[in-house]
Every structure is written in C-alpha cells, then in structure tokens.
C-alpha cells in the first residue's frame, strides 16, 4: 500500500499544484486582457476623429500623436479599415500618415512573425504603403500554408507593382489547391492590365478541366470582350473540350450572337452542360428556341428541369396562358412540378420587385 | 490469492487506468493549447478586415424544429442577424404538436410555396413549404414527423448552397459565428466539416436574438455544465483537431460540405446520436475512398444553447447522450481494427476506453472503496491519497479548459465574485455533479444492455432572457 499511497500523493499533489498555478496565471491573464481591451477602446476613440480629420477634412497630420505602441495590431486594423472605406486623395492622405508614423519598418517586421494574423496585417500594410523592399518576403508568403496569408501577400504584391506581381501569382493558379475562382477574381478585379486574360486563357487550356472551368469563369467576370472569344473557342473546338469547360463557357454566354453556340449543347450527355445550355438560351435565345427548352422539362436531371422551367417563366413573350397550355400538354409529373416551382419563384420575385422603391 | 494481494492488484489496475486516462487528457490539453494559439486574436476589438471578403461560400442554414414555440422566433431572428454575405435559412418543422409553425407564420408572414422537392436522401413526406413575404432568406418546411435526423435530411435535400450549417432552434449563434466557421472551407478545399463551440445561455442576457451580456448561470446544475462544456470543447474537441480525429461535432452548431454528406448517405434516423454518427461515418467514408479531407474545430465560432436546470431533464439528456455514444461505437466498431482509419482509429479507442468504459471503471472504483472501508482495509491516508488523485487531475483539466476559454477571448463576462464561484464549482464538481453524471451514464449502459427503447424526452425550456435593450 505504501508505494501506492506515495504515488497517489505525488501525482495528486503535482496536478493540484499545476492547477493552482494555472488558475493564478489565468486570473492574471483575465485582468490583463480586460486592461488591454480598455486601452484599445481608448485608442480607437482617440484615433477615429484624427483619421476623419486627416482623410476627409485634410487636417495637418504633422501634429498627430505618435504610434500607440501598446495597441499596435488594433491600431493597424483600424487604419486598414479606414483605408478600405476611402478612395482617391482621401486615402492617399491616410497612407501618408502611415508613412509618417513609421509603419513601413513595422510592417516588414510583422511579415517575419510566426503568427499568421500578424503576417496578414504586415502584408496588408506593406501593400498600401507600396513598400518595395518587402517584395521578397511577400513573394515567399505566396506559398504560406495559410490561405489568408497567401491572399494578403498576393493583394499586397499587386498593389505595389501589378505587372511584376502577375508571373508569381499566375504560377500558383493552376495547382489543384491553388487559386482559381472567387479568390483570384477578388485579387484581380482592381488590376488594370490587359494581358491577364490571355495569360489566364493559356493556363485554362493547360490546366485540369475543373481548374480550367474556374479560370474561364474568372476570365468572363473580368473581361466580357475576351470572354466571348474564349467561349467561342471552347464551344466550337474539335475534339470537344471536357464537360466542365463546356459548362463554364455556356454559363458565360451573354451575347445574342452566341445563341447558336448554346443550341448545340441542349441535348449533351452531361446534365450540368444541358442545364447551362438552357440557361444560356434563357439569356440570349429567341422564340424559336422555346420548343427546345420545353423539351428538357422531362429531363432526368432535376437541375435541368428546374432551369428550363425558370427560363420559360422569364422568357420574353411567355405569359400565364402559354405556360398553362405547356403544363397541360406535359405528361411528365416531374416536369409539371418544375413548372409549378418556377411559377411560385416567379410570383415571389415579382412581389419583391414591386416592394423595392 | 489472499485478500491483501487482491486489493493490491485491483488498486494498481485502477491506478493504471486512471493514469492512462489522465495522460490522455493531458495530451489533449497540450494539443488544444497549440491549436488555440493559432486562433488567438491579435486584439480584442471587432473591426476586422475581411481578408476573405467576396470569397465566402454561400451557406444554407438548417434548423430542425419540434415543439419549439417558445424559442423558435428568437432563434430565427438571431440567424437573420448573422454577419455573412450570402445564406438562406431553412426551418424544418418536424410535425410539431405545439404552435411552432403558427408562431413562425405570425412572426414572418409565411405563405405557401410550390417547391419541387428533390429527394436525394430518402425522407418522410414533406407536407408544405412556406416562404416569407417579409424575409426573403427564410424558408419554412412542414413535414411528417420523423425525428431530428430526418428533418435535417429534408433540409439537406432542399439546401441550394454547397455548404450547410446544422443548427438547433433552441440555440442562438453569434453574429460573426458563420464567418469564423466558414474560414476553414476557404482556407482548405479538403474541409468537409467544421464544428463550432457551444456555450450555455442560462444566465446570459439576450435581446431580439442578440447577445447583450454573457453572465454565468445562477442555477447550480447549469454552472456545473458550463465547466463541463468548457472541458468538452476546449480540451476534447480542440485537442483532437490537430490529429484530424474529431468524432463529435455538436448537432447544435456545425458546418458541412453538402455533397460529401449526400454521398455518405445523409443523417441516419435509426440512431439517437445522429450528429456523432454522421461525423464518424464521414471519417470512414473519406478514408475508405483515400480522399484527403479534414474535420475542423473552430473555437471562436460560438453558439449559445440552453442547458437543463433540473435533474429530471438533465438525466434524460445524459442518458440519451450516453446511449447515442454506445450506439455509434457499436455501429462502427469495425473502425477500431481498421488501420486505414489512422488517427481516427486512436480517437475511437479513446472514446471506447475513456468515455464509454469510464462510468464502469468509476463505479467499480467506488464499490472497491466501499468494500475496503467495510473490510477495514481502508486507511485514512489511503483514502486521502485517492481523493487527492481524483481531485488533482480533474482540477487541472478544468482550470486548463477555463484558461483556454479565456485565451480564445471567449471567457464569460464574469466579475471576481462570479469567477470565484466558477472556481469553487471546479473544486466540488468531481464529488457532486460528476457522481450524478456517473449514475445517469450507468442507467444508459443498463438500458442498452437490457434492450430498453430510447426516447428523446422533453427539456423544460425557459427561453432566452430578454436583457435591457
């Protein structure tokens, strides 16, 4: 029994001691966190009017207080928040304030921090301040394990030098877990370059179908003119592009001159291609396309049926009587369900449109 | 074998189990600290730059409701206040017997909608779908009663977005919670599940579905559960996060990749622990397919839920939970011996040995102590040693969990007096609340062993306290 008692007391006491010490440490932390919160709120209250005065009213920022060293991350985030809301000269004044306060070396140090959030802040600040000396660090962060660090670094590089930033960014686009889609769209939206679309199209042709499709979406969101030539190239190619790319191209059709390209795919073997072909005809089709659209109301795919029904309801010239005739002629119950669903959506959206001022 | 030798052997077996159990807790606590470190915010203010702005995937929020007339409107209002760019809310009324649907109709001006229901996962029939004339994001579904899992499957079938969040209508989620929960899906294309953190709303103050003040509960049962939930989420879930071995994502608050759930077959309605069963099955499904995937725990995504404040409701809940655990572990027992399961295999063994078997060991330990006392072998110093051995690690684990809670800046808004109350609960909980918990879990084991049918029971609800606006 003796050794058991010994070990019981030893282990029990050890844990209890660590617990008590942890408890004391926790209480100190809680008090410290409360004090930090108070300081940050005071900083916010002090600097908001200063930012407003400098950016909007053009006040002299030479007389500003120094950088609040004990609340730097909160200050930076407040500064970035204000920058994101401003444009033009208002924003430039606030950026000059940042340079005045010595944020350039601070941002460079934060880029080297082991904490991901600090790196994001550092990259965001370096981008706005157009700190070219941060370029090597930012390029290295494009391969960081954390996506938000990658994106912050990408944004910063594009802010500093868009033309120089494109090659390293595009090099990462085509990876399976790389950027393609909403993140790339968000990154490239404000970049005033004409050659991006050509580079993206070249990458889309070499990438896997899934990534290629996403890149086609990005191209179409950035440049409608380039989008048309890409769509035509995909939808008329022989041999045919993979279904994902066809689908993406059909989703990008907005020009009535391209309606003939969509017609050819209404009976494609893949459901998502048929769905997007019907959707395209809904946007740019003619009255002669109605029979083709109605024919897919009995499609085996739910998505195709619903899309066809939605297109029919929204089609110019269609009215309640014509839809009712169509519903009666339709023997497929699933097609009838789709029409009822689309009717309900249509009526709901009409009601919401009436409500808007 | 002499009695003295028998006692010696038993005490060392119990000691070895106890040491292994607390060793596992210690490892989980360490892991949790490392995971939490990455989630540590740089500051306390909430003026966050949305790094992911315009990249957030749209989400379908699913809320099954059965007899929730007191809380459902507040719950939906809190969901509508979510700070997230694109989402829809689908409330699935699972054949309620009270006025759940009626209060929703009154509050949100619902009208029938002819939805073409697409049954990808088989469910009980859907009777009617409603849209709100005033709130475009909201859809309400009335279906034949089939249980929570069936209601969720209806929601999954109706969800139009690639991710769905499963919520309880008796819960309120914080405004930024969905943004935090969606972050892993933006960061990692392989994310399939992200679980949030549950905190107890008993004692907290809400107004129009928004949290006003996070206070500790007055009720003793609820206060013990606060401490217990902190351990479960801060240690249990965060601890397993790094290993990609989280087996439980609370049914009250989790975000799922819809197509993966549909491919895996949706929620099982023949299992009382349907939330855990789905996550375990997703692990199995993805590992058998050799597809890279990840299940995340997001500490800073917070959902407030009401805990039982009376013994009867609490007993029903705990018996159900332990039964659910038993069912899931039994149903997926093949994973215990399948090397393909990797870290999940270890996690399964953890749950078998330290969650499922624990009440049996604890009970055996108490019986053993009583036997020692009755036979005169129990010396005072041995008794004190055993009590210290029970208290020390329990206290360490509880305070560690409370510390983690503070670190992720989600501590309760407690004043010193309340804080000391929490600490005192941590001290007495191993000898009070834990005994009740043990008793209820033993009841669950007994009922499973004797084949008694499981039931959901009825939680006595107070609703969310209306704080001053």
Contacts between the chains, C-beta under 8 A, distances in Angstrom:
chain1	res1	chain2	res2	distance
A	1	B	8	7.3
A	1	B	11	7.9
A	1	B	379	7.3
A	1	B	382	6.2
A	4	B	8	7.7
A	4	B	11	5.6
A	4	B	12	6.9
A	4	B	15	6.5
A	4	B	382	7.4
A	4	B	385	7.4
A	5	B	381	5.7
A	5	B	382	5.8
A	5	B	385	4.7
A	7	B	15	7.2
A	8	B	15	7.5
A	8	B	382	7.8
A	8	B	385	3.4
A	8	B	386	6.2
A	8	B	388	6.4
A	8	B	389	4.5
A	9	B	384	8.0
A	9	B	385	5.2
A	9	B	388	6.2
A	11	B	19	7.5
A	11	B	389	6.1
A	11	B	392	6.8
A	11	B	393	7.7
A	12	B	385	6.8
A	12	B	387	7.9
A	12	B	388	3.2
A	12	B	389	4.3
A	12	B	390	7.8
A	12	B	391	6.8
A	12	B	392	4.0
A	12	B	393	7.7
A	13	B	388	6.6
A	13	B	392	6.7
A	14	B	392	7.0
A	15	B	22	7.6
A	15	B	392	3.3
A	15	B	393	4.6
A	15	B	395	7.0
A	15	B	396	4.5
A	16	B	388	6.8
A	16	B	391	6.7
A	16	B	392	4.1
A	16	B	395	6.1
A	16	B	396	7.4
A	18	B	396	5.4
A	19	B	392	6.7
A	19	B	395	4.1
A	19	B	396	4.0
A	19	B	398	7.8
A	19	B	399	4.9
A	19	B	400	7.8
A	22	B	396	7.0
A	22	B	399	4.8
A	22	B	400	6.2
A	22	B	403	5.8
A	23	B	399	4.9
A	23	B	423	6.5
A	25	B	403	7.2
A	26	B	399	6.7
A	26	B	402	6.3
A	26	B	403	4.4
A	26	B	406	5.8
A	27	B	419	7.3
A	29	B	403	7.4
A	29	B	406	5.8
A	29	B	407	7.3
A	30	B	406	5.5
A	30	B	411	6.5
A	30	B	419	7.4
A	33	B	44	6.9
A	33	B	406	7.0
A	33	B	409	7.1
A	36	B	43	7.7
A	36	B	44	6.2
A	37	B	44	4.2
A	37	B	45	7.9
A	40	B	43	5.7
A	40	B	44	5.7
A	40	B	45	5.2
A	41	B	45	7.4
A	44	B	45	6.5
A	44	B	47	7.7
A	71	B	43	7.2
A	73	B	42	3.7
A	73	B	43	4.8
A	74	B	42	7.5
A	74	B	43	3.8
A	74	B	44	7.5
A	74	B	45	5.1
A	77	B	42	7.6
A	77	B	43	6.7
A	77	B	45	7.1
A	77	B	47	5.7
A	77	B	48	6.8
A	77	B	49	6.1
A	78	B	45	7.6
A	78	B	47	5.8
A	80	B	49	5.2
A	81	B	47	5.0
A	81	B	49	6.1
A	84	B	49	6.6
A	115	B	40	7.8
A	115	B	42	7.5
A	116	B	38	6.9
A	117	B	40	8.0
A	117	B	41	7.2
A	117	B	42	5.1
A	118	B	42	6.6
A	120	B	51	5.9
A	121	B	42	7.0
A	124	B	49	6.7
A	124	B	51	8.0
A	146	B	187	6.5
A	147	B	186	6.2
A	147	B	187	4.1
A	147	B	188	7.4
A	148	B	51	4.4
A	148	B	52	6.5
A	148	B	183	7.8
A	148	B	186	7.8
A	148	B	187	6.6
A	151	B	51	6.2
A	151	B	52	7.5
A	151	B	55	7.8
A	152	B	51	5.9
A	176	B	189	7.9
A	177	B	189	5.5
A	177	B	190	7.9
A	182	B	54	6.3
A	182	B	55	4.4
A	182	B	57	8.0
A	183	B	55	5.1
A	183	B	186	7.7
A	185	B	54	7.3
A	186	B	53	7.0
A	186	B	54	4.6
A	186	B	55	5.7
A	302	B	116	7.3
A	302	B	118	4.7
A	305	B	116	7.6
A	306	B	116	6.4
A	334	B	116	7.5
A	337	B	114	8.0
A	337	B	116	4.1
A	338	B	116	5.2
A	340	B	114	4.1
A	340	B	116	6.8
A	341	B	114	5.7
A	341	B	115	5.8
A	341	B	116	3.7
A	343	B	114	6.7
A	344	B	113	4.8
A	344	B	114	4.2
A	344	B	115	7.2
A	344	B	131	7.9
A	348	B	113	7.0
A	348	B	131	5.9
A	351	B	133	7.3
A	352	B	136	6.3
